[in-house]
Amino acid sequence: MSAKVRVCKKCSGVSPKDFKGTVDKSHIRSGCFGACAKKHPELKGKAYAKVDGKLVVRDSKKKLVKAVAAAL
C-alpha cells in the first residue's frame, strides 16, 4: 500500500487515531491541506480526508473510514 491519507484534526472532523486498524499509521499524515470548512461551507458538518491528493467526503467518521479503507 503506497497510498497517503492526509487529515486535519481541526477542520476535517477526524484524527489519525480514527483510522487505527484500517490504515497503517505510516501512511497517515496530519496537518492542514487547504479544505477548511470556513473557506468551503459545503464541507461543514462532514468528515473528510485527502487520499492520494483527492478529497474524500462523507457524512460521518465511520463512513469516511470505510471509504478510505476501500480506496486503498
N, C-alpha and C positions, 0 to 999 in steps of 0.2 A: 504494500500500500504506500503510494508516494503522494497521496493527496494531502493538502494542507487545509486545516479548518481554522478560521480566524473569528474570534468573538470579542465583543466589547462588553465587559461586565456592567458598565454604567448604562449604556444605551440599548443594547440588544436584548436584555431580559434573560440572558443565560450566562453562565460562567463555565470555565473549563471543567470543573468538577461535575457538572451536569452530564458530561459525556463519558464519565467513568464507566468502564466495562464495555463500551461500544466503540470508542475511538482511542487508539494508543496515544498516550499523553505527549509523546514526542512529535505528533502531527498537529497538535493544537497550539495556537498562538493566541495571546490575549493582548488587546490594545485597540485603539481607535482605527477604523477602516473607512471612515467618511460617510457612514449611513446613519447619522444621528437622527433620532425621532424629532428633534426640534427643527431640523432642516428638511426632513421628509415626513410630513404629518400622516401620510398613508401608512407609515410603519408603527404609529402609536398603538400600544396595546398588543403588539405582535412580538413573537420571538423570532430572531433571525441570526444568521451567521453567514460568513463567506466561505464557500467551499471551492477551492481551485479558482478563485477570482470571480465566482458567480454568487450572487446573493440568493440565499435560500430563506424564504419567509413562510412561517406557519402561525396558526392561531395560538398554539401552546408549546411549552418546552418539550413536553412528551412527544408531540407530533414532529417537532423540529429534530429531536434526537433520532427518531425513526427515519426521517427523510435524509438526514446526513449519513446515517449508517447505510442506507440503501444506495446513496450516491457514491459511496466508497466501495 
